[in-house]
Amino acid sequence: MYKNLAATLVAACFFLPAAQAQNPKPATEPLKAGFVYVSPITEAGWTRQHDEGRKAVEKALGDQVKTTFVADVPEGADAERVIRDLAGQGHQIIFTPSFGYMEPTLRVAKDFPNVKFESVTGFKTAPNVAASNARYYEGRYLAGIAAGRMTQTNVAGYVAGFPIPEVLQGINAFTLGMRSVNPKATVKVVWLNAWFDPPKEREAAMALFNQDVDVIAFHTGSTAVMAAAQERGKMAVAYHSDMRKIGPDAQIIAVTHQWGDYYTARVKAALAGQWKSGSVWGGVKDGMIRVGDFGPKVPKAVQAEILTQQKAVGTGKLQPFAGPISDNEGKLVLPAGQTLTDAQILGMNYLVQGVVGRIAR
């Protein structure tokens, strides 16, 4: 659902001009913006965050924009049909936040050259198709610090979707962050080969809790892992959204995705006739990723430490993937004094020292 930008994106990565953030001239008719979601809009999670971004557009632009969304659209032929319908209905800009929507978006874009398309988590662009994604791994590293400070067993769990680079980035960054403050810590991974499957997510979490795991993270689309942690009296890192309503005692921190500013800037650009295709890979610095929403168990000193480190990530003083880094088979991946390049991060295909298990094939 939110698979990694391919390495080919790196060469094209740039941030869009500041002019796009300027207030556009009022239009006589509202601009129609469409959104396509890969899962239902649940209380928290991937789709919830994108719908919050849609609402932010409405709040910022008022009667200058009219938004429409279609939820629970499978990747593939159904996605192409829905995207095509939205374009045919006169939507001038369409956001498609799922990796599996990338190719359908490109096919529809060819037939609607005057419509702007935003392929979120895709990496291919066209004259009327832009690509964007976020540096989720930055938040994962910071969450790892929280987990390292809070664990009593020195064993964390990680419920993972698919073994693609974006997920590997998250597992590795989380592990490195955890071991930066707790060198004894290890991370056990369960692969689901699914993005949104609440029963499987819950089952995986429960299995990890039975293996000395007392704090858990996940890269899946529902709140099932958080709910399982609440039920078992364990700790969890929320992903995509703040999940304290689901795990008021379990949640120690949340890694949240912030799409409102980006979506609003892109719609403003379309209104002003300034929209351009391009590729964005933003992180803490750009306000697209943040950590916070601490649970009641987290000491104030730990909260302050993590927020300070978040500022360091935003300024570039703290690099999650700084050497020395070895994989979990003992091979040196990155020497001391070096940091991974974007191309190396985007092509990540290993698990770091401290992760228990192998990449599912």
Sine and cosine of phi, psi and omega as CSV:
sin_phi,cos_phi,sin_psi,cos_psi,sin_omega,cos_omega
0.00,0.00,-0.67,0.74,0.03,-1.00
-0.81,-0.59,0.82,0.58,-0.06,-1.00
-0.93,0.38,0.26,-0.97,-0.16,-0.99
-0.93,0.36,0.55,-0.84,0.22,-0.98
-0.91,0.42,0.71,-0.71,0.02,-1.00
-0.94,0.34,0.32,-0.95,-0.05,-1.00
-0.87,0.50,-0.42,0.91,-0.01,-1.00
-0.91,0.43,-0.31,0.95,0.02,-1.00
-0.93,0.37,-0.49,0.87,-0.16,-0.99
-0.83,0.56,-0.73,0.68,-0.06,-1.00
-0.89,0.46,-0.41,0.91,-0.06,-1.00
-0.99,-0.17,-0.04,1.00,-0.10,-1.00
-0.90,0.43,0.80,-0.60,0.15,-0.99
-0.38,-0.93,0.32,-0.95,0.03,-1.00
-0.99,-0.14,0.58,-0.82,-0.16,-0.99
-0.97,0.26,0.47,-0.88,-0.13,-0.99
-0.85,0.53,0.54,-0.84,0.01,-1.00
-0.89,0.47,-0.41,0.91,-0.01,-1.00
-0.86,0.52,-0.43,0.90,-0.03,-1.00
-0.92,0.40,-0.39,0.92,-0.06,-1.00
-0.99,0.10,-0.12,0.99,0.01,-1.00
-0.94,0.33,0.48,-0.88,-0.01,-1.00
-0.92,0.39,0.79,-0.62,0.00,-1.00
-0.97,0.23,0.28,-0.96,0.09,-1.00
-0.95,0.30,0.62,-0.78,0.01,-1.00
-0.85,0.53,0.65,-0.76,0.05,-1.00
-0.99,-0.15,0.45,-0.89,0.01,-1.00
-0.94,0.33,-0.57,0.82,0.07,-1.00
-0.88,-0.48,0.58,-0.82,0.00,-1.00
-0.91,0.42,0.61,-0.79,0.10,-0.99
-0.95,0.30,0.70,-0.71,-0.01,-1.00
-1.00,-0.10,0.87,-0.50,-0.01,-1.00
-0.90,-0.43,0.80,-0.59,-0.02,-1.00
-0.95,-0.32,0.53,-0.85,0.01,-1.00
-0.74,-0.67,0.69,-0.72,0.01,-1.00
-0.87,-0.50,0.80,-0.61,-0.08,-1.00
-0.90,-0.43,0.64,-0.77,-0.10,-1.00
-0.99,0.11,-0.24,0.97,0.01,-1.00
-0.66,-0.75,0.13,-0.99,0.10,-1.00
-0.89,0.45,0.35,-0.94,0.09,-1.00
-0.99,0.12,0.98,-0.20,-0.02,-1.00
-1.00,-0.07,-0.02,-1.00,-0.07,-1.00
-0.90,0.44,-0.49,0.87,0.02,-1.00
-0.40,-0.92,0.31,-0.95,0.04,-1.00
0.81,-0.59,-0.13,-0.99,-0.09,-1.00
-0.80,0.60,-0.83,0.56,-0.06,-1.00
-0.92,0.39,-0.60,0.80,0.05,-1.00
-0.84,0.55,-0.68,0.73,-0.03,-1.00
-0.91,0.41,-0.59,0.81,0.03,-1.00
-0.95,0.31,-0.55,0.83,0.04,-1.00
-0.95,0.31,-0.52,0.85,0.12,-0.99
-0.90,0.44,-0.59,0.81,0.09,-1.00
-0.89,0.46,-0.66,0.75,0.06,-1.00
-0.88,0.48,-0.69,0.72,0.01,-1.00
-0.90,0.44,-0.57,0.82,0.04,-1.00
-0.90,0.44,-0.60,0.80,0.06,-1.00
-0.88,0.48,-0.74,0.67,0.00,-1.00
-0.87,0.49,-0.68,0.74,-0.03,-1.00
-0.91,0.41,-0.64,0.77,-0.06,-1.00
-0.96,0.27,-0.57,0.82,-0.17,-0.99
-0.94,-0.34,-0.19,0.98,0.10,-0.99
0.82,0.57,-0.77,-0.64,-0.10,-1.00
-0.98,0.19,0.09,1.00,0.11,-0.99
-0.98,0.20,-0.21,0.98,-0.07,-1.00
-0.64,-0.77,0.53,-0.85,0.14,-0.99
-0.79,-0.62,0.86,-0.51,-0.05,-1.00
-0.97,-0.25,0.47,-0.88,0.05,-1.00
-0.68,-0.73,0.58,-0.81,0.10,-1.00
-0.70,-0.71,0.46,-0.89,0.13,-0.99
-0.79,-0.61,0.86,-0.51,-0.09,-1.00
-0.97,-0.26,0.31,-0.95,0.08,-1.00
0.87,0.48,0.74,0.67,-0.03,-1.00
-0.97,-0.23,0.92,-0.40,0.00,-1.00
-0.89,0.46,0.51,-0.86,0.09,-1.00
-0.92,0.38,0.56,-0.83,0.02,-1.00
0.91,-0.41,-0.63,-0.78,-0.10,-0.99
-0.88,0.47,-0.64,0.77,0.01,-1.00
-0.88,0.47,-0.65,0.76,0.00,-1.00
-0.89,0.46,-0.69,0.72,0.00,-1.00
-0.88,0.47,-0.65,0.76,0.01,-1.00
-0.88,0.47,-0.71,0.71,-0.03,-1.00
-0.92,0.39,-0.70,0.71,0.01,-1.00
-0.88,0.47,-0.67,0.74,0.01,-1.00
-0.90,0.43,-0.65,0.76,0.03,-1.00
-0.88,0.48,-0.69,0.72,-0.01,-1.00
-0.89,0.45,-0.67,0.74,0.04,-1.00
-0.90,0.44,-0.67,0.74,0.00,-1.00
-0.92,0.39,-0.40,0.92,0.01,-1.00
-1.00,0.08,0.06,1.00,0.09,-1.00
1.00,-0.10,0.25,0.97,0.08,-1.00
-0.95,0.32,0.78,-0.63,-0.05,-1.00
-1.00,0.05,-0.37,0.93,0.06,-1.00
-0.61,-0.79,0.71,-0.71,-0.09,-1.00
-0.75,-0.66,0.80,-0.60,0.01,-1.00
-0.98,-0.20,0.77,-0.64,-0.04,-1.00
-0.81,-0.59,0.99,0.12,-0.11,-0.99
-1.00,0.08,0.96,0.29,0.14,-0.99
-0.26,-0.97,0.70,-0.71,-0.06,-1.00
-0.84,0.54,-0.64,0.77,-0.03,-1.00
-0.94,0.35,-0.12,0.99,0.09,-1.00
-1.00,0.05,-0.14,0.99,-0.12,-0.99
-0.86,0.51,-0.82,0.58,-0.04,-1.00
-0.91,0.42,-0.71,0.71,0.08,-1.00
-0.85,0.53,-0.62,0.79,0.03,-1.00
-0.88,0.47,-0.70,0.72,0.00,-1.00
-0.90,0.44,-0.63,0.78,0.01,-1.00
-0.91,0.41,-0.69,0.72,0.01,-1.00
-0.92,0.39,-0.62,0.78,-0.05,-1.00
-0.86,0.51,-0.56,0.83,0.02,-1.00
-0.88,0.48,-0.55,0.84,-0.05,-1.00
-1.00,0.02,-0.18,0.98,-0.01,-1.00
-0.75,-0.66,0.94,0.34,-0.10,-0.99
-0.90,0.44,-0.32,0.95,-0.01,-1.00
-1.00,-0.05,-0.02,1.00,0.05,-1.00
-0.99,-0.14,0.65,-0.76,0.07,-1.00
-1.00,-0.05,0.68,-0.74,0.00,-1.00
-0.83,-0.56,0.63,-0.77,0.02,-1.00
-0.87,-0.50,0.96,-0.26,0.00,-1.00
-1.00,0.01,0.99,-0.14,-0.07,-1.00
-1.00,0.04,0.88,-0.48,-0.13,-0.99
0.99,0.16,0.02,1.00,0.18,-0.98
-0.99,0.13,0.15,-0.99,0.02,-1.00
-0.79,-0.62,-0.21,0.98,0.01,-1.00
-1.00,0.01,0.62,-0.79,0.02,-1.00
-0.84,-0.54,0.20,-0.98,0.08,-1.00
-0.50,-0.87,0.12,-0.99,-0.01,-1.00
-0.81,0.58,-0.51,0.86,0.02,-1.00
-0.88,-0.47,0.37,0.93,0.05,-1.00
-0.76,-0.65,0.87,-0.50,0.08,-1.00
-0.97,-0.25,0.39,-0.92,0.01,-1.00
-0.84,-0.54,0.57,-0.82,0.03,-1.00
-0.49,-0.87,0.47,-0.88,0.10,-0.99
-0.37,-0.93,0.09,-1.00,-0.03,-1.00
-0.82,-0.57,0.41,-0.91,0.02,-1.00
-1.00,0.06,0.96,0.27,-0.05,-1.00
-0.86,0.51,-0.49,0.87,-0.07,-1.00
-0.89,0.46,-0.44,0.90,0.03,-1.00
-0.89,0.45,-0.70,0.72,0.06,-1.00
-0.92,0.38,-0.57,0.82,0.01,-1.00
-0.88,0.47,-0.67,0.75,0.02,-1.00
-0.87,0.49,-0.72,0.69,0.00,-1.00
-0.90,0.43,-0.63,0.77,0.07,-1.00
-0.90,0.44,-0.56,0.83,0.05,-1.00
-0.89,0.46,-0.60,0.80,0.07,-1.00
-0.87,0.50,-0.70,0.71,0.03,-1.00
-0.87,0.50,-0.71,0.70,0.00,-1.00
-0.89,0.46,-0.65,0.76,0.01,-1.00
-0.90,0.43,-0.57,0.82,0.04,-1.00
-0.96,0.27,-0.51,0.86,-0.17,-0.99
-1.00,-0.09,-0.43,0.90,-0.09,-1.00
-0.90,0.43,0.59,-0.81,0.11,-0.99
-0.96,-0.26,-0.44,0.90,-0.04,-1.00
-1.00,-0.07,-0.21,0.98,-0.09,-1.00
0.91,0.41,0.37,0.93,0.01,-1.00
-0.78,-0.62,0.87,-0.49,0.06,-1.00
-0.94,-0.33,0.36,-0.93,0.07,-1.00
-0.89,-0.45,0.35,-0.94,0.00,-1.00
-0.54,-0.84,0.90,-0.43,0.06,-1.00
-1.00,-0.08,0.91,-0.42,-0.15,-0.99
-0.91,-0.41,0.54,-0.84,0.01,-1.00
-0.98,0.22,-1.00,0.03,-0.01,-1.00
-0.89,-0.46,0.49,-0.87,-0.03,-1.00
-0.99,0.13,0.87,0.49,0.03,-1.00
-0.96,-0.26,0.28,-0.96,-0.13,-0.99
-0.80,0.61,-0.64,0.77,-0.01,-1.00
-0.86,0.50,-0.65,0.76,0.02,-1.00
-0.94,0.34,-0.66,0.75,0.04,-1.00
-0.88,0.47,-0.63,0.77,0.08,-1.00
-0.83,0.56,-0.71,0.71,-0.05,-1.00
-0.92,0.40,-0.73,0.69,0.02,-1.00
-0.87,0.50,-0.73,0.69,-0.06,-1.00
-0.92,0.39,-0.69,0.72,0.01,-1.00
-0.90,0.44,-0.67,0.74,0.03,-1.00
-0.87,0.50,-0.70,0.71,-0.01,-1.00
-0.91,0.41,-0.70,0.71,0.02,-1.00
-0.89,0.45,-0.66,0.75,0.05,-1.00
-0.90,0.44,-0.68,0.74,-0.01,-1.00
-0.89,0.45,-0.71,0.71,-0.06,-1.00
-0.98,0.21,-0.24,0.97,0.07,-1.00
-0.92,0.39,-0.43,0.90,0.03,-1.00
-0.90,-0.43,-0.17,0.99,-0.04,-1.00
-0.53,-0.85,0.99,0.15,-0.10,-1.00
-0.86,0.51,-0.30,0.95,0.00,-1.00
-0.99,0.14,-0.19,0.98,-0.14,-0.99
-0.94,0.35,0.57,-0.82,0.13,-0.99
-0.77,-0.64,0.34,-0.94,-0.03,-1.00
-0.79,-0.62,0.85,-0.53,0.04,-1.00
-0.99,-0.15,0.74,-0.67,-0.10,-1.00
-0.92,-0.39,0.67,-0.74,0.17,-0.99
-0.88,-0.48,0.81,-0.59,0.02,-1.00
-1.00,-0.07,0.73,-0.69,-0.02,-1.00
-0.98,-0.22,-0.44,0.90,-0.17,-0.99
0.81,0.59,0.68,0.73,0.05,-1.00
-0.35,-0.94,0.51,-0.86,0.07,-1.00
-0.99,-0.11,-0.62,0.78,-0.09,-1.00
-0.70,-0.71,0.99,-0.13,0.01,-1.00
-0.47,-0.88,0.98,0.17,-0.11,-0.99
-0.77,0.63,-0.69,0.73,0.02,-1.00
-0.88,0.48,-0.67,0.74,0.02,-1.00
-0.93,0.37,-0.60,0.80,0.03,-1.00
-0.89,0.45,-0.69,0.73,0.01,-1.00
-0.90,0.43,-0.71,0.70,-0.01,-1.00
-0.86,0.51,-0.68,0.73,0.00,-1.00
-0.90,0.45,-0.68,0.73,0.02,-1.00
-0.88,0.47,-0.71,0.70,-0.01,-1.00
-0.89,0.46,-0.62,0.79,0.03,-1.00
-0.90,0.44,-0.64,0.77,0.02,-1.00
-0.93,0.37,-0.63,0.78,0.03,-1.00
-0.89,0.46,-0.44,0.90,0.03,-1.00
-0.99,0.17,0.00,1.00,-0.01,-1.00
-0.88,-0.48,0.64,0.77,0.06,-1.00
0.95,0.31,0.12,0.99,0.04,-1.00
-0.96,0.29,0.79,-0.61,0.07,-1.00
-0.88,-0.47,-0.07,1.00,0.10,-1.00
-0.60,-0.80,0.67,-0.74,-0.15,-0.99
-0.71,-0.71,0.56,-0.83,0.12,-0.99
-0.83,-0.56,0.19,-0.98,-0.04,-1.00
-0.39,-0.92,0.43,-0.90,0.10,-1.00
-0.79,-0.62,0.92,0.38,0.04,-1.00
-0.66,-0.75,0.09,-1.00,-0.23,-0.97
-0.99,-0.14,-0.09,1.00,-0.06,-1.00
-0.92,-0.38,-0.09,-1.00,0.03,-1.00
-0.98,-0.18,0.21,0.98,-0.14,-0.99
-0.89,0.45,-0.62,0.78,-0.01,-1.00
-0.92,0.39,-0.67,0.75,0.04,-1.00
-0.89,0.47,-0.67,0.74,0.01,-1.00
-0.89,0.45,-0.62,0.78,0.02,-1.00
-0.91,0.42,-0.65,0.76,0.03,-1.00
-0.90,0.44,-0.65,0.76,0.04,-1.00
-0.88,0.48,-0.69,0.72,-0.02,-1.00
-0.89,0.45,-0.63,0.78,-0.08,-1.00
-1.00,-0.02,-0.01,1.00,-0.01,-1.00
0.95,0.30,0.49,0.87,0.00,-1.00
-0.96,-0.26,0.00,-1.00,0.00,-1.00
-0.95,-0.32,0.48,-0.88,-0.03,-1.00
-0.54,-0.84,0.47,-0.88,0.11,-0.99
-0.98,-0.19,0.87,-0.49,0.04,-1.00
-0.96,0.28,0.52,-0.85,0.00,-1.00
-0.76,-0.65,0.58,-0.81,-0.08,-1.00
0.98,0.20,-0.84,0.53,-0.14,-0.99
-0.76,-0.65,0.30,-0.95,0.23,-0.97
-0.92,0.38,0.80,-0.60,-0.06,-1.00
-0.86,-0.50,0.49,0.87,-0.02,-1.00
-0.92,0.40,-0.39,0.92,0.08,-1.00
-0.92,0.39,-0.53,0.85,0.00,-1.00
-1.00,0.07,-0.63,0.78,-0.02,-1.00
-0.79,-0.62,0.93,0.37,-0.07,-1.00
-0.87,0.49,-0.51,0.86,0.04,-1.00
-0.99,-0.15,-0.44,0.90,-0.09,-1.00
-0.98,0.18,-0.65,0.76,-0.13,-0.99
-0.92,0.39,0.79,-0.62,0.11,-0.99
-0.97,-0.23,-0.47,0.88,-0.03,-1.00
-0.26,-0.97,0.36,-0.93,0.07,-1.00
-0.80,-0.60,0.65,-0.76,0.19,-0.98
-0.98,-0.20,0.94,-0.35,-0.11,-0.99
-0.92,-0.40,0.54,-0.84,0.02,-1.00
-0.99,-0.17,0.77,-0.64,-0.08,-1.00
-0.90,-0.43,0.98,-0.20,-0.09,-1.00
-0.98,-0.21,-0.17,0.99,-0.13,-0.99
-0.86,0.50,-0.72,0.69,-0.04,-1.00
-0.92,0.40,-0.67,0.74,-0.01,-1.00
-0.90,0.43,-0.75,0.66,-0.01,-1.00
-0.87,0.49,-0.67,0.74,-0.01,-1.00
-0.90,0.43,-0.68,0.73,0.01,-1.00
-0.89,0.46,-0.61,0.79,-0.02,-1.00
-0.95,0.32,-0.61,0.79,0.05,-1.00
-0.94,0.35,-0.65,0.76,0.07,-1.00
-0.85,0.52,-0.67,0.74,0.01,-1.00
-0.89,0.47,-0.64,0.77,0.03,-1.00
-0.91,0.43,-0.66,0.75,0.02,-1.00
-0.88,0.47,-0.62,0.79,-0.08,-1.00
-1.00,0.06,-0.02,1.00,-0.06,-1.00
0.95,0.30,0.39,0.92,-0.05,-1.00
-0.93,-0.37,0.11,0.99,-0.04,-1.00
-0.92,0.40,0.72,-0.70,0.08,-1.00
-0.71,-0.70,0.51,-0.86,0.10,-1.00
-0.94,0.34,0.39,-0.92,0.02,-1.00
0.15,-0.99,-0.11,-0.99,-0.01,-1.00
-0.75,-0.66,0.73,-0.69,0.00,-1.00
-0.81,-0.58,0.72,-0.70,0.13,-0.99
-0.73,-0.68,1.00,0.02,-0.13,-0.99
-0.98,-0.21,0.35,-0.94,-0.02,-1.00
-0.65,-0.76,-0.61,-0.80,-0.01,-1.00
-0.85,0.52,-0.71,0.70,-0.02,-1.00
-0.82,0.57,-0.58,0.81,-0.10,-0.99
-1.00,-0.10,0.06,1.00,0.03,-1.00
0.97,0.23,0.22,0.97,-0.02,-1.00
-1.00,0.01,-0.34,0.94,0.03,-1.00
-0.74,-0.67,0.67,-0.74,0.13,-0.99
-0.50,-0.87,0.38,-0.92,0.12,-0.99
-0.89,-0.46,0.40,-0.92,-0.02,-1.00
0.35,-0.94,-0.55,-0.84,0.01,-1.00
0.80,0.59,0.77,0.64,-0.06,-1.00
-0.92,0.39,0.57,-0.82,0.08,-1.00
-0.99,0.11,0.18,-0.98,-0.09,-1.00
-0.92,0.39,-0.30,0.95,-0.04,-1.00
-0.98,0.18,-0.27,0.96,-0.13,-0.99
-0.99,0.11,0.88,-0.48,0.00,-1.00
-0.86,0.50,0.49,-0.87,-0.01,-1.00
-0.86,0.51,-0.58,0.81,-0.01,-1.00
-0.90,0.43,-0.62,0.79,0.03,-1.00
-0.94,0.35,-0.67,0.75,0.05,-1.00
-0.85,0.52,-0.71,0.70,-0.01,-1.00
-0.90,0.44,-0.65,0.76,0.02,-1.00
-0.86,0.51,-0.72,0.70,-0.06,-1.00
-0.93,0.36,-0.65,0.76,0.02,-1.00
-0.91,0.41,-0.58,0.82,0.08,-1.00
-0.91,0.42,-0.68,0.73,0.02,-1.00
-0.92,0.38,-0.52,0.85,0.06,-1.00
-0.89,0.45,-0.65,0.76,0.06,-1.00
-0.89,0.46,-0.62,0.79,0.01,-1.00
-0.91,0.40,-0.60,0.80,0.08,-1.00
-0.90,0.43,-0.68,0.73,-0.02,-1.00
-0.89,0.46,-0.55,0.84,0.00,-1.00
-1.00,0.03,-0.16,0.99,-0.02,-1.00
1.00,0.00,-0.02,1.00,0.02,-1.00
-0.94,0.34,-0.48,0.88,0.04,-1.00
-0.93,-0.37,0.86,-0.50,0.04,-1.00
-0.94,-0.35,0.90,-0.44,-0.02,-1.00
-0.83,0.56,-0.59,0.81,-0.04,-1.00
-0.96,-0.28,0.94,0.35,0.05,-1.00
-0.93,-0.36,0.65,-0.76,-0.04,-1.00
-0.95,0.30,0.32,-0.95,0.10,0.99
-0.99,0.12,0.62,-0.78,0.08,-1.00
-0.78,-0.62,0.77,-0.64,0.10,-1.00
-0.88,-0.48,0.48,-0.87,0.08,-1.00
-0.99,0.15,0.09,-1.00,-0.10,-0.99
-0.99,0.14,0.18,0.98,0.16,-0.99
-0.94,-0.34,0.12,0.99,0.09,-1.00
1.00,-0.05,0.04,1.00,-0.02,-1.00
-1.00,0.07,0.74,-0.67,0.06,-1.00
-0.95,0.33,0.86,-0.51,-0.01,-1.00
-1.00,-0.09,-0.60,0.80,-0.07,-1.00
-0.57,-0.82,0.84,-0.54,0.01,-1.00
-0.94,0.35,0.30,-0.95,0.09,-1.00
-0.87,0.49,0.57,-0.82,0.04,-1.00
1.00,0.04,-0.04,1.00,0.02,-1.00
-0.88,-0.47,0.35,-0.94,0.12,-0.99
-0.81,-0.59,0.47,-0.88,0.03,-1.00
-0.93,0.37,0.63,-0.78,0.10,-0.99
-0.98,0.19,0.22,-0.97,0.06,-1.00
-0.85,0.52,-0.66,0.75,-0.01,-1.00
-0.88,0.47,-0.64,0.77,0.01,-1.00
-0.93,0.36,-0.62,0.79,0.03,-1.00
-0.92,0.40,-0.70,0.71,-0.05,-1.00
-0.93,0.38,-0.39,0.92,0.02,-1.00
-0.97,-0.23,0.31,0.95,-0.10,-1.00
-0.83,0.55,0.76,-0.65,-0.06,-1.00
-0.63,-0.78,0.53,0.85,-0.03,-1.00
-0.55,-0.84,0.22,-0.97,0.10,-0.99
-0.93,-0.37,0.64,-0.77,-0.09,-1.00
-0.99,0.14,0.26,-0.97,0.07,-1.00
-0.84,0.55,0.73,-0.68,-0.05,-1.00
0.94,-0.34,-0.35,0.94,0.05,-1.00
-1.00,0.04,0.78,-0.63,0.02,-1.00
-0.99,-0.10,0.87,-0.49,0.03,-1.00
0.81,-0.58,-0.06,-1.00,-0.03,-1.00
-0.79,-0.62,0.25,-0.97,0.08,-1.00
-0.96,0.29,0.79,-0.61,0.03,-1.00
-0.92,0.39,0.70,-0.71,-0.01,-1.00
-0.92,-0.40,0.00,0.00,0.00,0.00
